[in-house]
Amino acid sequence: GFVPHVIIDTGRNGVVDMRHDCKNWCNIRGAGVGLKPTTETADPEIIDAYFWLKTPGESDGCSQTLPDGAQCPRYDADCGSEDSLGSGPNEPPAPEAGQWYDYQIKQLAANARLSPA
């Protein structure tokens, strides 16, 4: 029969319950980098690896207004959620997906949990 195997993306899961709504995914406020990439997992029968599928610090998507003040042509409303960086007061707007987001990487580093508890 089917024997499932998974790779768990730990690039932004170092903080438990940081979202108000689990459907929110874009540049999540309060997130931290999780476990370092490794094949040494808690359950090797099912979990093949922990891996950072997206480079920590790369934006998931843009705020409606870009850092330069222009409107983002690829704005996704999910990037304006109550949990998304750039949607709160005193937060810089998020750049387009894949671009470096300095504000986010500093948060991810400050909240990092690189090893199991």
Number of C-alpha atoms within 10 A of each C-alpha: 3 4 6 8 12 12 15 17 17 22 24 25 20 22 16 9 11 15 17 10 11 9 10 16 16 22 28 22 20 20 26 27 23 25 22 18 17 11 13 11 17 12 9 12 11 13 16 17 21 21 18 20 13 14 13 21 22 19 25 22 25 31 30 23 18 18 17 9 9 9 13 18 11 12 17 14 12 17 24 22 21 16 24 25 27 27 20 14 7 8 13 18 22 31 23 21 17 14 14 17 24 15 16 25 19 14 17 25 18 13 18 20 19 16 9 10 4
